[in-house]
Amino acid sequence: MSKKPTLSFWQIWNMSFGFLGIQFGFALQNANVSRIFETLGANVEDIPILWIAAPVTGLIVQPIIGHMSDKTWNRLGRRRPYFLFGAIFASLALLLMPNSPALWVAAGTLWIMDASINISMEPFRAFVGDMLPNEQRTQGFAMQSFFIGTGAVVGSVLPWVMTNWLNIPNTAPEGMIPPSVKWSFYIGAVVFFLAILWTVFSTKEYPPEQMEKFVQEEKETTLASAGYKEEPVVKTSFLKVGGIFGLLGFAIVGLTYRFQLDKNLYILGGILLLFLLLMLLAYITKSEDKKENALVEIFSDLLRMPSTMKQLAIVQFFTWIGLFALWIYAVSGITSHIYGTSDPQSQVYNDGADWVTVLFGIYNGVAALIAFALPVLAKHTNRKITHFICLVIGGIGLASVYLVSNPNWLVLSMIGVGIAWASILSMPYAILTGSLPSHKMGIYMGIFNFFIVIPQILAATILGFIVQDLFGGQSILALVLGGVSMIIAAVMVLFVKDVAASNN
């Protein structure tokens, strides 16, 4: 038997530093892409479907990268080759995005950017599980939260800083991206790449033979109580689960056609039908070939999910509906509700959009500060109670945006969101890794991403319909809906079994 050694503060610092660059890129994307889309001619109700790139690429890329990284070992190691490869392409996409000559180019670049960021980001979650013993994983994910918050602060406020400190214009002729946004993306590309290089060259991974010893230790301790059993999946299970999703897909497509619902719902139905087809392909492959290929392995691992992971999936679903509502509708909701304009060429609109980037920086800054307090709170309560408290505070903060008339008071709302964001980035992963085997950490982190991107896909396909037809075009109400969803997530976390905590 072999137990993973305890790492020092600076070792955890170095292995997490790459997230500074990853979140710098994500922050620029989250705070500015809707602005770029509107500048290039997108209507408010069309923005969610343009954002569909982010969750769809995550749904496809992360489990594949997770599966591949579990089986990779070369001169750079197991996870680090993916850090580097993703960083190169994400940096190039960051350079291209603000120079998009047309809306379709910007939408296509978002696909490339998000896929590349996912290639770098997915192995980072598994990296913590690989390198740290269970008692340090809360600290490890909290460190990631710190770098995520720090990177996002700078990335979010950079356009505002460019305008207010460096006098770089935040307006441009119709159809052109403001110079302040362009320069922010250029800086983001450099920071992304250099931060990833820091982790790649400062951290060494355990060799395969050592990881195998750690796997044997875990099999004798927490995995059985987590509901994980590495047994062959009965091939008919592919048909049963695929059939359920297929029926849902057919129902959504049929109802959308019959009642002339929002056409974006066809995308959701199509994704569910694609899932059915992949399950059928996995069934056929398993029937004809005794040796499992990547597709069969990925879907077999999906069906073998530990019970702890299934419980966390519900929490993640409601959490990320709230977050995606914030990212999509913060600019249009705040500029229309508080600043009284929806004209992206007006100075008032761009001042409001710049303030939103500052608000995004504030909630990320709060997350960076709160990150170091979370392990302390979790030690005196537990990880579930810690996450519950933070999600309730975040839900109230997000919903309170509707009650604000002075934009300065939005700072208080974003402090609440920041407290939740710190916990969202750490507590679910700290709970999850204790229920996962080390040799499948990558694939399960990729599958866990399903429960982040599926609610985002759902939000992207129905929020436009909800805002336009049910909320009368008042996009600020989407933020209220997001706050309610986050509070539901808080309640659901109380039903999660934290196996690793109960075994310590």
Secondary structure in CASP SS format (residue, H / E / C, confidence):
PFRMAT SS
TARGET T0000
AUTHOR 0000-0000-0000
METHOD secondary structure of the structure
MODEL  1
M C 1.00
S C 1.00
K C 1.00
K C 1.00
P C 1.00
T C 1.00
L C 1.00
S C 1.00
F H 1.00
W H 1.00
Q H 1.00
I H 1.00
W H 1.00
N H 1.00
M H 1.00
S H 1.00
F C 1.00
G H 1.00
F H 1.00
L H 1.00
G H 1.00
I H 1.00
Q H 1.00
F H 1.00
G H 1.00
F H 1.00
A H 1.00
L H 1.00
Q H 1.00
N H 1.00
A H 1.00
N H 1.00
V H 1.00
S H 1.00
R H 1.00
I H 1.00
F H 1.00
E H 1.00
T H 1.00
L C 1.00
G C 1.00
A C 1.00
N C 1.00
V H 1.00
E H 1.00
D H 1.00
I H 1.00
P H 1.00
I H 1.00
L H 1.00
W C 1.00
I C 1.00
A H 1.00
A H 1.00
P H 1.00
V H 1.00
T H 1.00
G H 1.00
L H 1.00
I H 1.00
V H 1.00
Q H 1.00
P H 1.00
I H 1.00
I H 1.00
G H 1.00
H H 1.00
M H 1.00
S H 1.00
D H 1.00
K C 1.00
T C 1.00
W C 1.00
N E 1.00
R C 1.00
L C 1.00
G E 1.00
R C 1.00
R C 1.00
R H 1.00
P H 1.00
Y H 1.00
F H 1.00
L H 1.00
F H 1.00
G H 1.00
A H 1.00
I H 1.00
F H 1.00
A H 1.00
S H 1.00
L H 1.00
A H 1.00
L H 1.00
L H 1.00
L H 1.00
M H 1.00
P H 1.00
N H 1.00
S C 1.00
P C 1.00
A C 1.00
L H 1.00
W H 1.00
V H 1.00
A H 1.00
A H 1.00
G H 1.00
T H 1.00
L H 1.00
W H 1.00
I H 1.00
M H 1.00
D H 1.00
A H 1.00
S H 1.00
I H 1.00
N H 1.00
I H 1.00
S H 1.00
M H 1.00
E H 1.00
P H 1.00
F H 1.00
R H 1.00
A H 1.00
F H 1.00
V H 1.00
G H 1.00
D H 1.00
M H 1.00
L C 1.00
P C 1.00
N H 1.00
E H 1.00
Q H 1.00
R H 1.00
T H 1.00
Q H 1.00
G H 1.00
F H 1.00
A H 1.00
M H 1.00
Q H 1.00
S H 1.00
F H 1.00
F H 1.00
I H 1.00
G H 1.00
T H 1.00
G H 1.00
A H 1.00
V H 1.00
V H 1.00
G H 1.00
S H 1.00
V H 1.00
L H 1.00
P H 1.00
W H 1.00
V H 1.00
M H 1.00
T H 1.00
N H 1.00
W C 1.00
L C 1.00
N C 1.00
I C 1.00
P C 1.00
N C 1.00
T C 1.00
A C 1.00
P C 1.00
E C 1.00
G C 1.00
M C 1.00
I C 1.00
P C 1.00
P H 1.00
S H 1.00
V H 1.00
K H 1.00
W H 1.00
S H 1.00
F H 1.00
Y H 1.00
I H 1.00
G H 1.00
A H 1.00
V H 1.00
V H 1.00
F H 1.00
F H 1.00
L H 1.00
A H 1.00
I H 1.00
L H 1.00
W H 1.00
T H 1.00
V H 1.00
F H 1.00
S H 1.00
T C 1.00
K C 1.00
E C 1.00
Y C 1.00
P C 1.00
P H 1.00
E H 1.00
Q H 1.00
M H 1.00
E H 1.00
K H 1.00
F H 1.00
V H 1.00
Q H 1.00
E H 1.00
E H 1.00
K H 1.00
E C 1.00
T C 1.00
T C 1.00
L C 1.00
A C 1.00
S C 1.00
A C 1.00
G C 1.00
Y C 1.00
K C 1.00
E C 1.00
E C 1.00
P C 1.00
V C 1.00
V C 1.00
K C 1.00
T H 1.00
S H 1.00
F H 1.00
L H 1.00
K H 1.00
V H 1.00
G H 1.00
G H 1.00
I H 1.00
F H 1.00
G H 1.00
L H 1.00
L H 1.00
G H 1.00
F H 1.00
A H 1.00
I H 1.00
V H 1.00
G H 1.00
L H 1.00
T H 1.00
Y H 1.00
R H 1.00
F C 1.00
Q C 1.00
L C 1.00
D C 1.00
K C 1.00
N C 1.00
L H 1.00
Y H 1.00
I H 1.00
L H 1.00
G H 1.00
G H 1.00
I H 1.00
L H 1.00
L H 1.00
L H 1.00
F H 1.00
L H 1.00
L H 1.00
L H 1.00
M H 1.00
L H 1.00
L H 1.00
A H 1.00
Y H 1.00
I H 1.00
T H 1.00
K H 1.00
S H 1.00
E H 1.00
D C 1.00
K C 1.00
K C 1.00
E C 1.00
N C 1.00
A H 1.00
L H 1.00
V H 1.00
E H 1.00
I H 1.00
F H 1.00
S H 1.00
D H 1.00
L H 1.00
L H 1.00
R C 1.00
M C 1.00
P C 1.00
S H 1.00
T H 1.00
M H 1.00
K H 1.00
Q H 1.00
L H 1.00
A H 1.00
I H 1.00
V H 1.00
Q H 1.00
F H 1.00
F H 1.00
T H 1.00
W H 1.00
I H 1.00
G H 1.00
L H 1.00
F H 1.00
A H 1.00
L H 1.00
W H 1.00
I H 1.00
Y H 1.00
A H 1.00
V H 1.00
S H 1.00
G H 1.00
I H 1.00
T H 1.00
S H 1.00
H H 1.00
I C 1.00
Y C 1.00
G C 1.00
T C 1.00
S C 1.00
D C 1.00
P C 1.00
Q C 1.00
S C 1.00
Q H 1.00
V H 1.00
Y H 1.00
N H 1.00
D H 1.00
G H 1.00
A H 1.00
D H 1.00
W H 1.00
V H 1.00
T H 1.00
V H 1.00
L H 1.00
F H 1.00
G H 1.00
I H 1.00
Y H 1.00
N H 1.00
G H 1.00
V H 1.00
A H 1.00
A H 1.00
L H 1.00
I H 1.00
A H 1.00
F C 1.00
A C 1.00
L H 1.00
P H 1.00
V H 1.00
L H 1.00
A H 1.00
K H 1.00
H H 1.00
T C 1.00
N C 1.00
R H 1.00
K H 1.00
I H 1.00
T H 1.00
H H 1.00
F H 1.00
I H 1.00
C H 1.00
L H 1.00
V H 1.00
I H 1.00
G H 1.00
G H 1.00
I H 1.00
G H 1.00
L H 1.00
A H 1.00
S H 1.00
V H 1.00
Y H 1.00
L H 1.00
V C 1.00
S C 1.00
N C 1.00
P H 1.00
N H 1.00
W H 1.00
L H 1.00
V H 1.00
L H 1.00
S H 1.00
M H 1.00
I H 1.00
G H 1.00
V H 1.00
G H 1.00
I H 1.00
A H 1.00
W H 1.00
A H 1.00
S H 1.00
I H 1.00
L C 1.00
S C 1.00
M H 1.00
P H 1.00
Y H 1.00
A H 1.00
I H 1.00
L H 1.00
T H 1.00
G C 1.00
S C 1.00
L C 1.00
P C 1.00
S H 1.00
H H 1.00
K H 1.00
M H 1.00
G H 1.00
I H 1.00
Y H 1.00
M H 1.00
G H 1.00
I H 1.00
F H 1.00
N C 1.00
F H 1.00
F H 1.00
I H 1.00
V H 1.00
I H 1.00
P H 1.00
Q H 1.00
I H 1.00
L H 1.00
A H 1.00
A H 1.00
T H 1.00
I H 1.00
L H 1.00
G H 1.00
F H 1.00
I H 1.00
V H 1.00
Q H 1.00
D H 1.00
L H 1.00
F C 1.00
G C 1.00
G C 1.00
Q C 1.00
S C 1.00
I H 1.00
L H 1.00
A H 1.00
L H 1.00
V H 1.00
L H 1.00
G H 1.00
G H 1.00
V H 1.00
S H 1.00
M H 1.00
I H 1.00
I H 1.00
A H 1.00
A H 1.00
V H 1.00
M H 1.00
V H 1.00
L C 1.00
F C 1.00
V C 1.00
K C 1.00
D C 1.00
V H 1.00
A H 1.00
A H 1.00
S H 1.00
N H 1.00
N C 1.00
END
